[in-house]
Amino acid sequence: MLYLSGLSVALALALVPGGSSHALKEGECEVCVSFLERFHQSLKTNNVKFNSADIEKALIKFCKDVKGKENRLCYYIGATSDAATKIINEVSKPMSYHVPTEKICEKLKKKDSQICELKYDKQVDLSTVDLKKLKVKDLKKILEEWGESCKGCVEKSDFIRKINELMPKYAPNAASARTDL
């Protein structure tokens, strides 16, 4: 009889709706949610069949072109060639059932908390920022985001010169808004 009541209590606790401790808060998992939203849109645009295997292949292909935090997310879910774990099916299977991306990220957070710790770097407004006041690290990051490097750059002024030189190509609106160029 005691066994039955314990089972009843466990069943009742499982069925009682309560605030999920794993529900995402506002702004949490920003990289995961925005990346999966873009990926989901690409599936629709490219008319990929919504079955787990096709989604998995498309995700691996999609991850080849991403950099920075999104590449790190791909690594965590196992969609890169050098990934140590492989939980890519935790994305492909729910997505094949049209589960919202926020719910997929909630589930991924339970598997690996690092996924939701990823945050996008704050973007520098190149039209107003004084490049001379930025750190060399930030100047290098701007060039890296553009897929460029500054070979032979030693001084901070070298990096600033290179950014000013490339700005019309990568940030034409910012280049036209600047008056110090």
C-alpha positions in Angstrom: 0.0 0.0 0.0 2.9 2.4 0.8 4.4 1.6 -2.6 1.2 2.6 -4.3 0.9 5.9 -2.5 4.5 6.8 -3.3 3.9 6.0 -7.0 0.7 8.2 -6.8 2.7 11.1 -5.4 5.4 10.8 -8.0 2.8 10.7 -10.8 1.0 13.7 -9.3 4.2 15.7 -9.1 5.1 14.8 -12.7 1.7 16.0 -13.9 1.4 19.2 -11.8 2.1 22.1 -14.1 4.8 24.3 -12.6 7.2 26.9 -13.7 9.8 25.1 -15.8 13.2 25.9 -14.5 14.6 25.3 -18.0 12.4 27.8 -19.8 14.4 30.4 -21.6 14.5 34.0 -20.2 14.4 37.0 -22.5 17.7 37.3 -24.4 19.0 33.9 -23.2 20.4 31.6 -25.8 20.6 34.5 -28.3 23.1 32.7 -30.6 21.2 29.4 -30.6 17.8 31.0 -31.2 18.8 33.4 -34.0 21.1 30.8 -35.7 18.4 28.1 -35.7 15.8 30.7 -36.9 18.1 31.6 -39.9 18.7 27.9 -40.5 15.0 27.1 -40.4 14.4 29.9 -43.0 17.1 28.5 -45.2 15.3 25.1 -45.1 12.1 26.7 -46.3 13.9 28.8 -48.9 15.8 25.8 -50.3 12.7 23.5 -50.1 14.5 20.9 -48.0 12.3 18.0 -46.9 11.5 18.2 -43.3 12.8 14.8 -42.3 15.6 14.3 -39.8 18.3 13.0 -42.2 17.9 15.8 -44.7 17.8 18.5 -42.0 21.0 17.0 -40.5 22.8 17.2 -43.8 21.6 20.7 -44.4 22.7 21.8 -40.9 26.2 20.4 -41.5 26.4 22.2 -44.8 25.0 25.4 -43.2 27.6 25.3 -40.4 30.5 25.2 -42.9 29.9 28.9 -43.8 29.6 30.4 -40.3 32.2 32.0 -38.1 32.6 33.2 -34.6 30.0 32.3 -32.0 27.8 30.5 -34.5 30.7 28.2 -35.4 31.2 27.5 -31.7 27.5 26.6 -31.5 27.9 24.2 -34.5 30.9 22.7 -32.7 28.9 22.1 -29.5 26.0 20.3 -31.4 28.4 18.3 -33.4 27.9 19.8 -36.8 31.6 20.5 -37.5 34.2 18.0 -38.5 36.3 18.5 -35.4 33.4 18.3 -32.9 33.9 15.9 -30.0 30.3 15.3 -29.3 27.4 14.7 -31.6 24.0 15.9 -30.5 23.0 17.1 -33.9 19.9 14.9 -33.8 18.7 17.0 -30.9 18.2 19.7 -33.5 17.3 17.8 -36.6 14.6 15.5 -35.1 12.6 18.3 -33.3 12.9 20.6 -36.3 11.5 17.8 -38.5 8.4 17.9 -36.3 8.3 21.8 -36.6 9.2 22.4 -32.9 9.8 26.1 -32.3 13.5 27.0 -32.2 13.2 28.4 -28.6 12.1 24.9 -27.4 14.9 23.2 -29.3 17.4 25.6 -27.6 15.8 24.9 -24.2 16.4 21.2 -24.8 19.9 21.8 -25.9 20.6 23.8 -22.8 19.7 20.8 -20.7 22.2 18.7 -22.7 25.0 21.3 -22.7 24.7 24.5 -20.8 27.5 26.1 -22.8 25.2 26.4 -25.8 23.1 29.1 -24.0 26.1 30.9 -22.6 27.1 32.0 -26.2 26.4 35.6 -26.8 27.1 37.8 -29.8 29.9 40.3 -29.5 28.7 43.9 -29.4 28.9 45.5 -32.8 31.0 48.6 -33.1 29.3 51.5 -34.9 32.0 52.3 -37.5 30.2 55.5 -38.6 30.7 57.2 -35.2 33.5 55.3 -33.3 36.9 56.9 -32.8 39.2 54.2 -34.1 42.1 55.7 -32.2 40.3 55.0 -28.9 39.7 51.3 -29.6 42.1 48.6 -28.4 44.3 46.8 -31.0 42.3 43.6 -30.1 39.1 45.3 -31.2 40.7 46.6 -34.4 41.8 43.1 -35.2 38.3 41.8 -34.5 36.8 44.2 -37.0 39.3 43.0 -39.7 38.6 39.4 -38.7 34.8 39.9 -39.1 35.5 41.1 -42.6 37.6 38.1 -43.3 40.7 40.3 -43.7 44.1 40.4 -41.9 46.7 43.0 -41.6 50.0 41.5 -42.6 52.9 43.6 -41.5 50.9 45.6 -39.1 52.8 46.4 -36.0 51.5 49.7 -34.7 47.9 50.6 -33.8 48.0 53.2 -36.6 48.7 50.4 -39.1 45.5 48.6 -38.1 43.5 51.9 -38.3 44.9 52.7 -41.7 43.9 49.2 -43.0 40.4 49.5 -41.6 40.0 52.9 -43.2 41.3 51.5 -46.4 38.8 48.6 -46.4 35.8 50.4 -44.9 34.3 51.4 -48.2 34.2 47.8 -49.3 32.8 46.2 -46.1 30.9 49.1 -44.5 30.1 51.6 -47.2 27.4 53.3 -45.1 29.8 53.9 -42.3 32.5 55.0 -44.7 30.3 57.6 -46.2 29.1 58.8 -42.8 32.6 59.4 -41.5 34.2 62.8 -41.9 37.7 62.0 -40.7 38.7 59.7 -43.6 
